[in-house]
């Protein structure tokens, strides 16, 4: 019984890990934000979001492949909303997203790469 | 008519519009514009200095940026449309993810931000869009929050996308294309029609849904401050470092400091 429960638990954990895209969190000045990128079906996504009120704006871009060519998307941008998602439909693959945020005090982060 | 006048409504527009707020707003705006004007690349300044951004100006900025990238040898595709034609986009092939940065900062950084802000509905229109957006999301099988503003709904949809089940759902993507101003969906270049504005929903114009003088504000003081800070931090524009105000505001000309 215990062994079955252990197997079930392990399977559950693995399943959860597999469906959760790569995620990261980081800060610049008083601005904290997070990001993730994912690839599912033929859709590549990069999410960039603020996790507190210290963020003024966020940008995100996604690296994706289509027809054997790797492309960078134009950065998405948000100002009023605290996140943006760059969504590319019809991609063959995706390898990473890049994220950047501007704090309310004007501090601008370098592009942060999440795999 | 393609020259859709877009009231440049920015971050604090709703809160600061009207009454004395507008007066103080305009007063600080004037001085701020002087400061930003010194720092802003000429082509973008020419589009924004009258505190209005037309679709033609937005599109032109994209063409200039894409041409700039192409001139630098970058393999760039665009402008193409995204979100049912409410926005333009480009993509590029390079091992350097920032290969587009110089041209983006030169021709698009301010204009794109202003355009994005101008497309976000406010007031009664925001309520209407929220209701339609929520209905659309509900119709595809999600259970969006019944209260809260448009931003909360956008957040809900964004979080839903993290679930692979919904992250690749064509019906939900259709809702996003129609209504979202935080989630940007575009097809790869080879799937694009090549007609960037084959839109089912035209970009918002100032006259479409807003009452001039009521909920349309000029560029906000805070936003311009932010722009100035951002630009100072990110853009190394050779002309501005020479300390002069641009005399030329025409993109077709070669601009130089006095």
Interface residues (C-beta under 8 A of the other chain):
Chain A: X19 X20 X21 X36 X38 X40 X41 X42 X43 X45 X47 X49 X56 X57 X61 X63 X64 X66 X67 X69 X70 X71 X72 X73 X74 X75 X76 X77 X78 X79 X80 X81 X82 X83 X84 X85 X86 X87 X88 X89 X90 X91 X98 X102 X106 X107 X108 X111
Chain B: X10 X11 X77 X78 X89 X90 X91 X92 X93 X94 X97 X98 X99 X100 X104 X112 X113 X116 X117 X120 X151 X154 X155 X158 X161 X162 X163 X164 X167 X168 X173 X176 X181 X182 X183 X184 X185 X186 X187 X188 X189 X190 X191 X223 X226 X229 X230 X233 X234
